[in-house]
Amino acid sequence: MPGLESRYMGKSSLPTRLSELDVEHYFALTDSDLAAIIHKFRPEGRAGAAIQLVFLRASGHTLDQLNTLPRQLLRYVGEKLGVPTPTIASLRTIYHRYKTLYEHQVWACGYLGLMRLDEVQWSGLAAWMRQDAAESLSLEELLQHAHSWLYERRLLIPSTRALQDLARSIWVGIERGLLATIG
């Protein structure tokens, strides 16, 4: 079972509700964050950039889902930045242009020092997952370990589907090897 520190690691969307404790612990904005956001963005773009930043920091994944954003997070971001935020919002209402969403994600990745996986890193991840699969008890555990591996290396966690496909192919290979050993 993952620890509290990794509660949101690898998640691709926010839950519909967050406790005040979750907001303060996992989605907090530091004074440096606030200064960087205020320096970089106009008031109307600050809330979106802040949400992208705190979500990336907590999950290691970009926030692309158009689901409703938690009211507690919206209120917190608005208070910290001193900007009005809607009480009910989704990424669709915050971002009228997809290009702005993408620009905020690129900025947040750069600010946090997160990089996208290149081919060499994909190969390294696959090799590491093959080793870890021999000790993992389930496909889900293997995926959790992969999220941690990526997060620790400050690599942007790829789509759930891409990681699941890689994990499944590795898991099938492990199962075949076990069956060959048994048979």
C-alpha positions, 0 to 999 in steps of 0.5 A, spaced: 500 500 500 502 506 498 504 511 503 501 518 504 506 521 501 505 518 494 497 519 495 496 522 489 502 520 485 501 518 478 494 520 478 491 523 472 485 527 475 483 530 481 478 527 486 471 531 486 472 533 493 479 535 497 479 536 504 483 542 507 488 537 510 489 535 503 490 542 500 494 544 505 499 538 505 499 536 497 497 542 493 500 547 497 503 553 494 510 556 497 512 563 497 517 562 491 511 559 487 506 565 488 512 569 486 514 565 480 506 565 478 505 573 479 511 574 475 510 570 469 502 570 468 497 576 468 491 575 473 486 572 469 491 566 468 494 565 475 489 560 477 490 556 472 497 556 472 497 555 480 493 549 479 497 546 474 503 547 478 500 544 484 497 538 481 504 536 477 508 537 484 503 532 487 502 527 482 508 527 477 502 528 471 499 533 467 492 535 469 488 534 462 482 531 465 476 536 464 472 534 470 470 539 475 475 542 480 475 541 487 472 547 490 477 547 496 482 547 491 479 553 487 478 557 494 485 556 496 488 558 490 484 564 489 486 566 496 493 565 495 493 569 489 488 574 491 484 573 484 477 571 484 476 564 482 469 560 480 466 556 486 464 551 480 469 550 475 473 545 470 479 546 466 474 547 460 471 553 464 478 556 466 482 555 459 478 557 453 484 556 449 487 549 449 494 553 447 494 556 454 493 550 458 499 547 454 503 553 456 501 553 463 503 545 463 510 547 459 511 552 464 510 548 470 514 542 468 520 547 467 519 550 474 519 543 477 524 541 473 520 535 470 522 532 463 518 528 458 521 521 457 525 520 451 527 513 448 533 512 452 529 513 459 523 509 456 528 503 455 531 504 462 524 504 465 522 498 461 529 494 464 527 496 471 520 494 470 522 487 468 527 487 474 521 489 479 516 485 476 520 479 479 518 481 486 512 485 485 505 481 487 501 484 482 500 488 476 498 494 480 504 494 485 508 494 479 505 500 476 505 504 483 513 502 483 514 505 476 510 511 478 515 512 484 521 510 479 519 516 474 517 521 480 524 520 483 527 521 477 523 528 476 520 525 469 513 526 467 509 520 468 506 518 461 499 516 460 496 511 464 495 507 458 502 507 456 504 505 462 499 499 463 501 497 456 508 496 458 507 493 465 502 488 461 507 486 456 512 485 462 507 481 466 506 477 460 513 475 459 514 474 467 508 469 467 510 465 461 517 464 464 514 462 470 509 457 466 516 454 462 519 453 469 513 449 472 512 445 465 
